[in-house]
Amino acid sequence: MMACALAGLILANLPETGPGLNALAAWIPLDLPGGLNLSLKDWIQDGLLTIFFLTMGLDLRQEAATGTLRDHKQVLLPMLAALGGVAVPILIYCLLNLGSPAGLHGWAVPTATDVAFSLAALQLLLPKAGPALQAFLMTLAIFDDLIGVLLIALGYSSLGQPSWLLACLVGLVAWALLVRVASCSAQIWRPLMPLFLLGALAGGLLAWYGLFKAGIHPVLAGVAMGLLTPVTRSTGPELTGTNPAGTKTTGIGPSHVQASSPAEQLDRLLTPLSALVVLPVFAFFSLSISLDQLGPGLLTDRVFWGATLGLALGKPLGIMTMVILASHLGLRRPAGSTNGNMIGLCQLCGIGFTMSFLIANLAFAGSPHLQSALLGVLAGSVLSVLIVAVGTIPGRLRSARHA
């Protein structure tokens, strides 16, 4: 995803490719009625990105049912840490943009953590971080995503036609019922299953369009659909032809083992699509921006520094402060954590990307501040990784001497 973002930035500023890339982003592939004559970039941001938010909702649903979110004692510390990791970046951003009402509109840009990048960086740069620290980061990121969804819904949406929320509700009910019925039909008479799945898909599209017409960002329909997908397992044949252990079923007849839940099966189907197609394409077009109008002025741009320092400084400061306060109140840190790896973990939470890119596009659509905000997210994310990478050099050198 980072490579695609950098590729989009480079290609947009080359004289040979820049004009063509801008024309591609502004191209309207489908001139549909009902306000759906969107540009390609808008379809990616408002339509394709819904798949990512659907996987987010599926992960939240499964974690709440069978994962770390079931244990209230375990989730309290990462929940408080996530709140601190949102509040301090907002404070830093707002302090840097006081006196600029247009710049203040991006107050939520530096609040997000990209869980996939953060986990990968944690495993690469802090290989001794145990499962407890990884679970802590995962749970923190879940709450971070929830807060991000709320910020988009409350801070960057406006109810233009509230009556369309009824259509969204009808679509979500149809999705929830038909996905459940499709799962049951797989055990009774499989030919019916595709019909129910098509009906569920139609319900999901209606929910998306209902939010779109109501004035709420339509990708939030993906979160709602994920949260409404059943997580209950049933005894019967798998929809995918594999058992929960991931091995192929054999024999002519179906294997009557405990089948994966609809949420698990849908998550397995969509996660690779989201990670390998949706997010790279979104990052590529998000950062396909021209730097001609920025120049040296970027170094004094308050939006840029608000996003950069909000992520690279505010995120780790807010999270670590809440962890320290919670420890004094009696909450236990993750098993095996030290001050060093805890600080490194908090710093890696400054990797923003997906949600931060989206919030920047919503906050500064059509504004010259958009380029500054997007570059600030990129700079803050890269800086967070570099700080941890440089900070681990002494430990690596000591380990090399003792080896």
Residue pairs with C-beta under 8 A, 6 or more apart in sequence:
1 114
1 116
1 117
1 279
1 280
1 283
1 353
1 354
2 117
2 283
2 353
2 381
2 382
3 280
4 280
4 281
4 283
4 284
5 283
5 284
5 286
5 287
5 353
5 378
6 287
6 378
7 284
8 21
8 283
8 284
8 285
8 286
8 287
8 288
9 287
9 288
9 289
9 291
9 378
11 17
11 18
11 21
11 288
12 18
12 21
12 22
12 287
12 288
12 289
12 290
13 290
13 291
13 292
18 290
21 288
22 288
22 290
24 40
25 39
25 40
25 41
25 285
25 288
26 39
26 40
26 41
27 39
27 40
28 37
28 38
28 39
28 40
29 40
29 43
30 36
30 37
30 38
30 43
31 37
34 209
34 213
35 212
35 213
36 212
38 46
38 47
40 285
41 285
44 281
44 282
44 285
45 219
45 282
45 285
45 286
45 358
45 361
46 212
46 217
46 218
46 219
47 208
47 218
48 278
48 281
48 282
49 219
49 222
49 278
49 282
49 358
50 208
50 218
50 219
50 221
50 222
51 222
51 270
51 273
51 274
51 278
52 219
52 222
52 274
52 278
52 279
52 282
52 354
53 149
53 219
53 220
53 221
53 222
53 223
53 226
54 222
54 223
54 225
54 226
54 266
54 270
55 222
55 226
55 267
55 270
55 271
55 274
56 145
56 149
56 222
56 223
56 226
57 222
57 223
57 224
57 225
57 226
57 227
57 229
58 226
58 229
58 263
58 266
58 267
58 270
59 142
59 226
59 267
60 69
60 142
60 145
60 146
60 223
60 226
60 227
61 226
61 227
61 228
61 229
61 231
61 263
62 231
62 261
62 263
62 264
62 267
63 69
63 70
63 139
63 142
64 70
65 231
66 231
68 74
68 75
68 135
68 138
68 139
69 75
69 139
69 142
74 135
74 139
75 139
75 143
76 326
76 331
77 136
77 323
77 326
77 331
77 332
77 333
77 334
78 136
78 139
78 140
78 142
78 143
79 139
79 140
79 143
80 322
80 323
80 325
80 326
80 331
81 140
81 319
81 322
81 323
81 326
81 346
82 140
82 141
82 143
82 144
82 147
82 319
83 143
83 147
83 322
84 318
84 319
84 321
84 322
84 323
85 111
85 113
85 140
85 144
85 314
85 315
85 318
85 319
85 322
85 346
85 349
86 111
86 144
86 147
86 318
87 318
88 314
88 315
88 317
88 318
88 321
89 110
89 111
89 310
89 311
89 314
89 315
89 318
90 107
90 108
90 110
90 111
90 310
90 314
91 314
92 110
92 306
92 309
92 310
92 313
92 314
93 106
93 107
93 109
93 110
93 306
93 307
93 309
93 310
93 314
94 104
94 107
94 306
96 302
96 305
96 306
96 309
97 103
97 104
97 106
97 107
97 302
97 303
97 306
98 104
100 302
100 303
102 367
102 369
103 302
103 303
103 306
103 369
105 363
105 364
105 367
105 369
106 303
106 306
106 307
106 359
106 360
106 363
106 364
106 369
106 373
107 155
107 363
108 148
108 151
108 152
108 155
108 156
108 359
108 363
109 306
109 307
109 310
109 352
109 356
109 359
109 360
109 363
109 373
109 376
109 377
110 306
110 307
110 308
110 309
110 310
110 311
110 314
110 315
110 352
110 356
110 376
110 377
110 380
111 144
111 147
111 148
111 151
111 310
111 355
111 356
111 359
112 144
112 145
112 148
112 352
112 353
112 354
112 355
112 356
112 359
113 140
113 141
113 144
113 315
113 349
113 350
113 351
113 352
113 355
114 351
114 352
114 353
114 354
114 355
114 356
114 381
115 137
115 138
115 141
115 142
115 144
115 145
116 275
117 351
117 353
117 381
118 137
118 141
118 348
118 349
118 351
119 134
119 137
119 138
119 141
121 348
121 351
121 385
121 388
122 129
122 133
122 134
122 137
122 344
122 345
122 348
123 129
123 134
125 344
125 348
125 385
125 388
125 389
125 392
126 133
126 341
126 344
126 345
126 388
126 392
128 341
129 336
129 341
129 344
129 345
130 334
130 335
130 336
132 334
132 335
132 336
132 337
133 334
133 336
133 337
133 341
133 342
133 345
135 334
136 334
136 337
136 345
137 345
137 348
137 349
140 319
140 349
141 349
144 349
145 355
148 355
148 359
149 220
149 223
151 359
152 217
152 219
152 220
152 358
152 359
152 362
153 216
153 217
153 220
156 217
156 359
156 362
156 363
157 215
157 216
157 217
158 215
159 165
159 214
159 215
159 216
160 213
160 214
160 215
161 213
161 214
161 215
162 214
163 214
164 209
164 210
164 211
164 213
164 214
165 210
165 211
165 214
165 216
166 210
167 206
167 207
167 209
167 210
167 213
168 206
168 207
168 209
168 210
168 211
168 214
168 221
169 207
169 210
170 203
170 206
170 210
171 202
171 203
171 204
171 205
171 206
171 207
171 208
171 209
171 210
171 221
172 203
172 207
172 221
172 224
172 225
172 228
173 203
174 199
174 200
174 202
174 203
174 206
175 200
175 203
175 204
175 207
175 225
175 228
175 229
176 228
176 229
176 230
178 196
178 197
178 199
178 200
178 203
179 196
179 197
179 200
179 228
179 229
179 230
179 262
179 266
180 230
180 262
181 196
182 193
182 196
182 197
182 200
182 262
183 230
183 234
183 239
183 261
183 262
184 234
185 192
185 193
185 196
186 193
186 236
186 237
186 239
186 259
187 234
187 235
187 236
187 237
187 259
190 237
193 239
204 221
204 225
207 221
207 224
207 225
208 218
208 221
208 222
209 218
210 221
211 217
211 218
211 220
211 221
212 218
217 362
219 358
226 263
229 262
229 263
229 266
230 261
230 262
230 263
231 261
231 262
231 263
231 264
232 261
233 258
233 259
233 260
233 261
234 258
234 259
234 261
235 256
235 257
235 258
235 259
236 254
236 256
236 259
237 249
237 254
237 255
237 256
237 259
238 249
238 254
238 255
238 257
238 259
238 260
238 265
239 259
239 260
239 265
240 260
240 265
240 268
240 269
241 248
241 249
242 248
242 249
243 249
243 255
243 257
243 259
244 257
244 258
244 259
244 260
249 255
249 257
260 268
279 354
282 354
282 357
282 358
283 353
283 354
283 357
286 357
286 358
286 360
286 361
286 374
287 357
287 374
287 378
289 370
289 371
289 374
289 375
290 371
291 298
291 371
291 375
293 368
293 371
294 301
294 371
294 372
294 375
298 304
298 372
298 375
301 372
303 364
303 369
303 372
303 373
303 376
304 372
304 373
304 375
304 376
304 379
305 376
306 376
307 356
307 360
307 372
307 373
307 375
307 376
307 377
307 379
307 380
308 376
308 379
308 380
308 383
309 380
310 376
310 380
311 350
311 351
311 352
311 356
311 376
311 377
311 380
311 381
311 383
311 384
312 347
312 350
312 379
312 380
312 383
312 384
312 387
313 350
314 350
315 346
315 347
315 349
315 350
315 384
316 343
316 346
316 347
316 349
316 350
316 384
319 346
319 349
320 342
320 343
320 346
323 333
323 342
323 346
327 333
333 342
340 395
343 391
344 388
344 391
344 392
347 384
347 387
347 388
347 391
348 384
348 385
348 388
349 384
350 380
350 381
350 383
350 384
351 381
351 384
351 385
352 377
352 380
352 381
353 377
353 381
356 377
356 381
357 374
357 377
360 370
360 373
360 374
360 377
361 370
361 374
363 373
364 370
364 373
